[in-house]
Amino acid sequence: MSRTFELLQRTGKTQTLFVGSPTTEVPSTPLEPKWDDAPAPNPSVRRLNLDIEGLGREESLKFVRRVFLSQEADAARAVVFSGVERAVGSTWNCVCAARTLAAQITGRVCVVDANFRHPALHRFFGVANSGGLAAAVTQAGSITPFLIQLSDSNLWLLPSGAEMSDLSKYCTPLEMEMRLTELRDQFDYVLLDSPSANQYADALALGVMTDGVVLVIDSESTHRDAARRAAHNLHAARVRTIGAILNKRSYPIPQFIYRMMR
């Protein structure tokens, strides 16, 4: 799998995070939802506690600092997470990054389920998949009523709100971009989960509207050609590749020794 990783590194645009995820994406203990009626930032809300254990927590923190909290001019505020293929842990890693980021700052973080074909973020947080982004892009008015604040924290969720094969039948790219702009105005950071970059054009379209895309690769199943095709498609669409996450990385030596060696 190192050849796939090296391929993405050679683009000169990727940063790397190794985050372990479950073989199947099983939600952690659901968080208590609260409907948000106040769009103004509230610095008094508590930060979300981390529930990411072991090396995954360490690497997630490293990734968040590198991508979102860097002092560089190109630090990202709105990022799309997309698997090279389906079911490689994109949703899980998006959740980990959102929780980690929310725990590091007092600002507001919004995680958005833009995977209308296979919505899953609502299950991770134990809320209903109703209203959400699908309703927001097809209705007038503020996006605020469709947002869910999680456990009185600084993390909000915008579920997909519906499962559909082609959102373009219901809204235009301009309408989607306007909603994303509204989210960027209300939140310090916006993280979006999207369908597979190689199966659908959603990640490309959303990548153009945001600061770029983080590709998620499965170390056990993703082939070199698939990773190369995803990276090429992003480059051809002039979408910035912010990072590459190598998921389910195996450790031939004990992890505590590996950490001492880094």
Summary of the structure (lengths in Angstrom):
residues: 262
radius of gyration: 17.3
end to end distance: 19.7
largest distance: 55.2
contacts: 879
relative contact order: 0.22
helix: 37%
strand: 16%
